[in-house]
Amino acid sequence: MPLREYQMQSADLEVTDKMKQDFEDAGYILVRNLLKNKELAKVKEALETNDAIIKHAYSMSDGQEGMTKMCLWSHPGNDVTGMVGRCEKVVGTCEKLLGGEVYHYHTKLMMKEAKTGGRHLWHQDYGYWYRNGCLFPDMMTVFIAIDKSYKGNGCLEILEGSQKCGRIEHGFVAAQQGADLERVKELEKKLEHLYVEMEPGDALFFHSNLLHTSSANNSPDRRWAFLCAYNRASNNPVLKHHHPQYTPLTKVPNSAIADCQNITDTEGKEFLNPAEDKTIKLDSK
Ligand SMILES: O=C(O)CCC(=O)C(=O)O
């Protein structure tokens, strides 16, 4: 079955009824070229050269040979990566897909390095966000490819339509939380298992109950991805935890990404100290 995919036709992304229906039915939409080359180049420069991002990155074992390396922050901030997390084509699209105002729940850079990048177990993001006191799964992620992402370097894999089965029990495997595999196995017999191969700048908008996974990166090619997560404003978590409570988000026009001159000032982002995240287990090595 082909992926539910769309092309950016202009500088703005029009969210059509068909896109909303695909999100409702399949749990995702893929938007090719969400970031234009010039925008992507600026974001890449920020991610690769910003000392704060490098300093706050941490690694966890994937329970096999691989290491999952990431850097996570609470608020988008005013640098070019923040412009992506606040722009209309990202935030406005999530609001239309989730049906109401959203706020920034966190952003993370997933650094799946060549040869060493770890796997991600089958999971639903709401599998663990649930434990943060988010009462409804009115939450989603925008996964933006920074590098080419293909089967060989551990692209994202999804079970199309799995958001419809509700939240599945999750348990720890090494540092990560994974969904009950017996259940996933049964769902795999009924649902399409799709590999989401992406070019740099492509973006997958997906629901928090969509089952997804990715393999270790045994290839010589780095696979970095930039993930912005959003929660509906109406779904303010009832527990204080390591991600923010409702914080109004100041949206910016799409042009703000290309116009932004701030590559290095990460003031206000509030990087996560992984020791405070109770939904992962840090590697003791
Ligand atoms: O980067 C990946 O392959 C998956 C990341 C992911 O699933 C997550 O952070 O929840």
The ligand as an SDF file (V2000), in Angstrom:
LIG
                    3D

 10  9  0  0  0  0  0  0  0  0999 V2000
   14.2240    8.1530   15.6390 O   0  0  0  0  0  0  0  0  0  0  0  0
   13.5630    7.1380   15.5110 C   0  0  0  0  0  0  0  0  0  0  0  0
   13.7930    6.2690   14.6960 O   0  0  0  0  0  0  0  0  0  0  0  0
   12.3520    6.9040   16.3730 C   0  0  0  0  0  0  0  0  0  0  0  0
   12.1890    7.9100   17.4180 C   0  0  0  0  0  0  0  0  0  0  0  0
   10.9850    7.6570   18.2360 C   0  0  0  0  0  0  0  0  0  0  0  0
   10.2180    6.8020   17.9550 O   0  0  0  0  0  0  0  0  0  0  0  0
   10.6930    8.4640   19.4080 C   0  0  0  0  0  0  0  0  0  0  0  0
   11.5090    9.2830   19.7870 O   0  0  0  0  0  0  0  0  0  0  0  0
    9.6100    8.2660   19.9820 O   0  0  0  0  0  0  0  0  0  0  0  0
  1  2  2  0
  2  3  1  0
  2  4  1  0
  4  5  1  0
  5  6  1  0
  6  7  2  0
  6  8  1  0
  8  9  2  0
  8 10  1  0
M  END
$$$$
